[in-house]
Amino acid sequence: MSFATAINTLLQSDSALNAALLDADSGETNIYAYHLPDNLSVEKTAIVFTYKKDEGVDVLEAKNVLEKYTLYLVIVAGSPVDTETTAALVHAFVDTYSDSNLLDITYEDEVNGQNDERDRYFKSLEFVIWYQS
């Protein structure tokens, strides 16, 4: 399983988070990789994620058996209350999540912001993840 697949599985595995991000119009969860769709309604709450590989640990038999990634989750919503509520849901399950590939997930930082032109609020969460490939 690739790191991207593991992260997508992680985000899709929590029923409370999925319920909060469910788009009633399309029936899909508003979780996106790399960028938000241009037509996302201002009233909708969504998560967009991206990541970068920081380092890999090699052994004699294989390369990158243990990899360190930084995961960036950006919560976008129409109100600061929605960003805080969604962030609390993310923390509630990520802090207790365990998987055979995602060995350790550590919260690092967060930043709050607002886009006045689009009347949107965001909260960016940063996590460090040790991943076993």
Secondary structure, DSSP 8 states (H G I E B T S, - for coil): --HHHHHHHHHHT-HHHHHHTB-TTT-SB-EEESS--TT--TT--EEEEEEEEEEEE--SS-S-SEEEEEEEEEEEESSHHHHHHHHHHHHHHHTT---SSEEEEEEEEEEEEEETTTTEEEEEEEEEEEEE-
